[in-house]
Amino acid sequence: MGVDMTGRKAVTTVAKTAAKTVAKKAAKTVAKKAAETVAKKAARTVAKKAAKPAALRPSVVGAAVAKKNPNPLVTKRTPASLAALPPLPRVPAGFRIGTHVSSQGGSFAAPPRASEIGATALQLFTKTPNQWKEREIDATERALFREALRVAGSPVTVSHDSYLINLASPDDAMRARSIESFATELRRCHALGIDFLVSHPGNYMDDRDAGLARNAASIAIALAAEPGDTILCLETTAGSGTALGATFEELAAIIAALPAAVRGRVGVCVDTCHIYSAGYDLVQDFDGVIDRFDRVLGLDRLRVWHLNDSKTPFDSHRDRHELIGSGSLGDAPFRRIMTDPRFRHTVRILETPKLDDATATDRLMLHRLLGFLAI
């Protein structure tokens, strides 16, 4: 750090001296050299831009180019690199399955990435999830996203809200900020036409029952402020610390506390890693777990699955995702989730590690899951 500050001071001193010297005749040589250097750099930049194909220059990306490639910043794979990937999986008609895909470069970059792995569903972030900074969806982005979805075969869409939101917080300022962020997320989902919004219940911090009540009240405020077709899915949690949502009963309590006018807009997302870590034994008692969910919440509330194996043992209360079949759950629970007709209406989303190549890993994971349908 000291070396860096010294360097900055030196640069500043030199710059000031140069600025004074330029005004003097004795500095003409220095100024001339500086001008020559700038000119050479400018020439190189102009040459590079001239050499770049016109269709790739941001300044000339028009509607026709955007329609073919909604996000010119996304690097296209060459035929050779595509050939090296696992083959595209064949998804049965009406089966909704996919993965969380990157929206780097714009929300409209997500559907092409889902299409590249053969998915019929996708999950994305509509903003940076670990920052409070919000953004709105303008008409151009809305049109590009919806066109990208059409080109990708109209996959079912899921958004995941910000990790910073805590709708159960006992701190009034934090809760108010969380409600605002949550409502803005709903607004982005409505603008883009997102089908489902997955949200973690908050952390109660002080008293569990009070936290459940605050969570429900906050959700009600946001849903009333932002009407639309997006279904909010409360996600099961692993039961660590003061996090709510580790039991089916807590999720049911939040939903029951909502006004009847908005209750129909709320479902549940079951994360396999989370509920196994929270003490629901999907390995030894799969039917018992599903029966309990049905009694407490009703299977009609189950709208989205997050499919993740677990790096940690049963009842660990830790949220550590693993590749399907490589963790403590193994293959058996995922085979049931893929084949049980009671889940035909649900959307299945992978949130497994991406390893060195997200596209290759996601294709392999989809192949593994779809392989259970043939058994």
C-alpha angles and dihedrals in degrees: 000000000000092000090051094051091047089051091050092050091049092051091049092050093048091048092052092047091048091050091054093043093052088066090059127076091233089066096059092101093052092047091048092053092047091050091050091051092050091047092052092050091048090050092052091050092050090048092052092050091048091051093051115095110257093236090063097050109104091218093062101037100125135178094278093053092044090053093055095040111015091191113039089184093067110097111234118224117240120239088253094055091045090052089056092058124089109271119270110273119241110236117199115244112275094013109129113207136140145120143257106280131192119261093195108146093027140323089272089065091068101071094055089051091051090049090052090064096041095250124162092197135035141190124208144164114247090202139010102295099210097051131074092219109117131202138192129228113241127204093262095054091044091054094045092049094049092046090049089052091051092050090048092055098264100281118196109264130223128180127198117212129227121298089222096064116108110177091174097054116134088213108095095209093049092047092049091050090047093051090051092049092046092049090049089052090053089050091053090048091051092048093051095039094242112179100209136020116202116207133178115230110244135255114265095205095185117026124006098217091046089050092052090051092049091048092053093045091050093049090049092053093050095045091049091049094048112039116187147117099275111116114224111222117198107215124224113242134212096246100247123152115329096334115139124218101055091122131050088232092061092051089048090051092053092049093045090053092057120099112263090241092068102025092092090062092063129085137154135261113206115206109200095208091048099050093043089052090046092058105270104130105218090167102054101022110025095149092047091054093049092045090053091050089051093050095047103035109005123243090254087071091058103095106149136031123203103206112208134143115220130246090202132062128265115293092011094135088221128124105220115143123211137183115278110275094008099089141056095290096058123189102305101080092046091050088056094047091051097047107031108107090213088074097050091112095052132097116232117210126183118219096173124139114284097215115194097324118036095192095050093044094048092049090051092049092050090049090052094050095043089048088069089066091066095053 
